[in-house]
Amino acid sequence: MFRIGRMLRRPDFTQGVLALLDGEPLDEWSLRDRLARFGYAWGRTRDNPHLVLQALSPFVALLSAARDPDSDEGHPCPLLHISGCGR
């Protein structure tokens, strides 16, 4: 999974997603607004805002399964840490 993490870090889109998530908890509306501010046109959808989350979810899941290549192999960290809200 370290190899996948290294490969995923390269594209500008991945860098953008990691930057916009920035370790800060976001609800679906905040995420949609932040996507629009980052210049992602599909973040501005008004018809079905949940569509944005449905489109982004598999990619975010992949980022959370990939390991950060800068982390220790003995204690690997995810490329993107996802935490539930506990509801």
N, C-alpha and C positions, 0 to 999 in steps of 0.2 A: 504494500500500500504506500510505501515511501516513494516508489517509482511513479505511481499514479499522482501522488501529491506534487512531485517535481514537474510532471507534464501538465497538470492542471494549473499550476501557478503561472505558466508562460503567457497564455492568451490575455489580451486586454480585457475581455469580458469578465474573466475570472477575477482579475485585479479590481475591476469595477464593482463586482458583486461583493468581494471581501471588503472593499473600502466603504461601500454604502451600508453594509451590515455593521461594521466597525465595533462589534462586541456590545452594542447597545440594544436592549430589548425593544422590539418594535411590534405594534399591533398591525393588522392587515392594512389599515388606512394609512398609517405612518409609512409603512413599507412602500405602498403604492405612490404616495407623494414624494418620497425620497427617490424612487426610481425615476419619476418624471423630472425631478430637479437634476439628476445625474445625466439627463438627456436621453433616457430610454423611452422612446415614443410609446411603446406598448404599456408603459406604466401609467399612461394618461387615459386608459380606457374608461369610459363612463358607463358603458352598457352593462358590463359585468365585472366589477372590481375583483371578484373572487377568481376570475380567469387568470389574472396576473399571478396570483399565488399558486394556482394549479400549474401554470407554465413554469414557474421558478422552483417549485418544490422538489422535483426529481434532481435538478442540478444542485440544489442546496444539500440534499441527502447525499449525493456523490461527494461533495466537498467535505461533509462531516465524516464520511467513511474513509476518505483518503487521509494519510498521515502527513503531518508537517515534516518536510525533509530536514528542517533545522532542529527538530526535536531529537531527543536521545532514543536510540533503538531499544534500550532497556525499559524506557517509560515513554512510549510514543504518544504524541499529542495529535488530535485531529487538526486538519487544515482549517476547519471551521467548527467551533464548539457550538452545539445546539443544546438548549436547555428548555424543558417544558415549564409552563407557568404553574403547574401544580393544581390546576382546577379539576 
